[in-house]
């Protein structure tokens, strides 16, 4: 943690701060020891819709809290108490408890100045949960999905890491499998944050001469209509594909993928009464000759995030596989059900 001391050396988080930890999780209605005007601490923290109480760590100078599902973290005013006569700024903007709003979808750094003006201390405030969360908060502005296969195929898994632009839209995606780093994708987005183009490169040495480019087309009401993909090998176009989408009442009900060689993959999507996708039926044919059909079944966690996807492994292999989805550092940038086919 960064400390900026002006005219004297004051060890961060002194014995007085240690005593203040007794009050760190108190509501604002409880007595709060503000310390002295020489301290630069956050001694109490809360907001409307907080789930439980905030945790204030005097050693690391951090505040962590969880928000209920209906809380919008992107425009949130929090209530805080500082050391005696201390002040706080975020990105140079003076903060007023219960009034000043900030975007807490990623950690926010409060620069606290002591009442006597001699000590400055940076405090990192992290709030997880909220209505835009996928289950694990938004630490570092990154969402990580780890898909782990069932015990029948433990060697197969996919790990996807997301990086974000300042407006919350996806910037880059890295995909890993059991062999290591597999693909790196760079997003070009529309003004509303939806994907416009994806440039995907392959990391394995044997595939570094390959590149995949996807371009999305939307209707006038910004509904996804089509995704066109081009696969290049040694800068030569070697395969093309088009995915057409059908939406009913805002829900994707059908995908039809057609590629070079007259390969067709059709997916039909079903939803429960709450609007969550439950079943995907996939059929594949080549040159109008039917090959196979398989069904993907989804289950969800209590917080509404995707938990598992169960399906037959593939054509000529009826092994049932369950992918367990682990969410870390969740941050929802787009409606992944629109772009996620399984």
N, C-alpha and C positions, 0 to 999 in steps of 0.2 A: 504494500500500500504506500502510495506516495505521500510524503509529509513535506510541508513547506513552512519552515520556521523563520520568522523575520529577525527578531532582535535577541532571542534567547533560545536555548535548547530545552525543549520540553518533551520527554519521552512520550510517544503515542500511547494512549490508553493507560493512564496512570492508575495508582491504587484507588484514587477517587472514582475513576471510570469503572473499576472492577466492582465497587460498591453500587454504582448506578445500575449495573446489570440486574440487580434485584428488582428494579422497577421497569426493565426494558420491555416487558410484555404486558404492561398495565394499560388499561383504557385511559383515555384522556381525563375521565372523571376521577381517577385515582390520584393520590398525591405523587408528584414526580420530583425527584431531586435533580435540579438543574445544574448542580455543581457551582463552579465559580466563573467569573468573567474571563478567566484564563483558559477555559476549556472550549473545545470546538467539536462538540459531539451532538449526535441525534439521540435523544433520550426517550422519545416516545414516537410512535408512528401508527397511523390507522387510515382508513378510508371507508366510504359507504360501500357495502357489499363485500367487506373482507371476510374470508372464511377462517374463523379462529382468530388468533392474535399474531402480530408481527414478531419476528425474532430479530433482536438487535445484538450483533456480535461486536463487543467492544475491542476485542483483540485484532480482528481483521477489518474492523470499521465497515461492516456490511449490515444491510437490512434486507430480510427476506420475508415475503408474505404471499399468501394465496388468495385469489379472488374467486368469488362465486361465478357460476356460469353466465349470469346475465350482465356482468360488468364489462364495459368497453375499455380495454386497457389503452387504447390509442389516444384517448382524450380524457384523462383522469386527473382530478384534483385530490390530493391527499392531505391529511391533517397530521402535522408533525410538531414536536416540541424540541427545541434546541437548548444547548447550555445557556446559562444566564447571559442575556443581552447579545447572544450570537446571531449571525445572519447567514443565509444560504443562497447560493446561486446555482443555476443549471445552464451550462453553455453561456455564461455571462449574464443570464437573466435572473434578477432578484426574485426569490420565491416567497410567496405569502401563503401561510398554512390555510388549507381549506379553500383557496381561491385559485392559485396558479395551476394551470393544467399542463401535463406532459404526456408524451407517448411512452407508456411503460410496456409496450410489446417487446422491448429489449431493455437491458439494464440501463438505469439512469444514474449518473454521477452527480451527487450534491457536493459542491465545494462550500464547506462550512468555515466561517471566520469567527474567531472568538470575540467576546464582547469588548475586550481591550484592544482588538485589532492586531495582536501580536502573533497569532497562530492561525494557520489555514490547514484544514484537513479534508481530504476527499473521502466521501462515503458512497459506496455503490449500493443502489437500491434495486432489488430484483423482485418482480411480482409475477407469479405463475398463475395458471388458470385463466379465467375470463372466457368470454364467448367466442374468441378467436383462437382458443388454444386447442391443440390436438392431444393433450394429455400430460405434457411434461414441462410446460413453461416455455419461455422464449429466450433462454440464456444464449448469449452471443448471437442472437438473431439467426439461429440455425436449427433446422428441423432434420432429425436423423431417423430414418426408418430401417430397422433391422428385421429382415425376414428370415426365419430359421425353419428349415424343413422338419418333417416328422422323423421319428427314430428310424423309420424304414429307409430314409435317404439323408442321414445326418451330414453327409459330405456336401450337400447342395444347399446353398443359401445365397441371398442377395442383400447387400447393405447399400443404402442410398443416402448420400449426404447432400444437403441443400445449402446454398449460400444465397443471400438476399441483397437486393438493392435497398437504398434508404427509404423508398416508398413501400416496401414490403413485398414487391414482386420478386419472382425467382430470378436470380442472376446466373448461377452455375449449378450443375448437378454432376456429382461424381458417383459412379456405380462400381461396387466391388463384389467379387464372388470368391469362392474358396481358393481360386488361383491367384487372387490379388486384384489390383486396380484394373478395371476392365474398360470403362468408357468415361469420357469427360465431355459434358455438354454445356454450351454457352447459349443463353437465351437473349433474343431480341424481342421486346414486349410492346404491346399497344399502350396507349395512354392510360387505360383502365387496369393495366397490370397483367392482362391475359397474354398468353404466348402468341407471338407473331411469326417467329422463326427460331428454329433450334439447329445449331451446328454441332454435330456430335463426332468426336474423334475416338479412335480405338487405341488403347494403351499397349496391349501385348505386342511384342516385337514382330510376331508373325502377321499382325493385322495393322501395323502402323501406316501402311499404304492405303488404308480404307477410310472413308469418311461418309457420314450420313447427314443429309440436310432435310429438315422437315419444315414445311410452310403451311400455316393455318389460314383458313378462310372463314369469315363470319358473315352473318346476315346483317341487315340494317339495324335490327334490334339487338345486335351483339351476341346472337346465338351461334355456337360453333356449328359450321356446316361441313367442312372438309379439311383433311390433312393430306398433303401431297409429300411423299418422301422420295428422295433420290439417293441411291448408293453409288459412290464413286470408288474406283480402284485405280491407283496410279493416275488420278485426276481424270480418268475416263468413266463415263456413265455406264454402269453395268447392270443396274436394276432400278425399277421404278415401282411405286405403289401409291394407291389412293384409298383413303378411309373416308367414307361418307357417314354422317351422323343424323339420327332422327331423334327429335325431342318432342315430348308431349307434356304440357303443363310444367315446363321447366326441367323435366327429368329426361335423361338420356334413355331411350327405350331400345335403340338398335344401332349397331355399327356394322358396316359392310366394307371389308378390306379386299381390294383387288390388286394383284401385283403381276409382275412379269411372269409369263408362263401360264397365265390364266388361273393363277391360284386365288381362291376365294375363301375368306374366313368371315362368317357371320356370327355376331353375338347379340343375343336377346336378353334384356335386363328386366328383372322383376323387383318390386319394392313392397315393403310392409306398409301398414296403415299410417306409420309415422314418417314415411318418405325415405326410409333407409333401404339401400339395395340389399337384397337377400339372396337372389339366385341369378346366375349368369349361365345361359346355355350357349355353347360354342359349337359351331359346325364348320367343317372344312371340306373343300372339294378342289380337284384339279381337272381342268378341261371338262367341267360339268360332271365329272365322275365323283360321287360321294365317297369320302374317305372315312370320317368318323364324326361323332358328336360326343361332347362331354359337358358335365354340369359342375359349376363352381358354386359352393355354398359359403355364405359369410356369416360370422357371428361378431357381436360388438361388446365392448366393455361398458360398464355402468355409466361412464361419462360420455358415451356415444362414439368413441373412437373405434376404428376397425380393430378387431382382436385376432380372428383367424379366417383363413380361406382354405376350404377343403375341396379337393378335386382329384380325378384320376390323373396319373402322371403324364400319360401321353398315348399316342396312337400305338397299338400293339403292346401296351404296357398298362395294365389295369391297377397297378399299385396305387392305393389311396394315399395321398399326401396332404398333410395339414401344414400350412404355413402360419406360424405364429408371428404376429406383427408386434414389434417392440418400438414404442415411441419414446424418443429422448429429445429434450429441448424443442418441444413442438411449437411451430408457428405456422398458421394456416395462411398461405399466400394466395392460393387459388382453390376452387372447388375441385379437389382431386378426383371426385367421382365422375366429373366430366371427361377428364383426361386418362383416368385409370380404368383399364378395361376388365380386369379380373373381378 
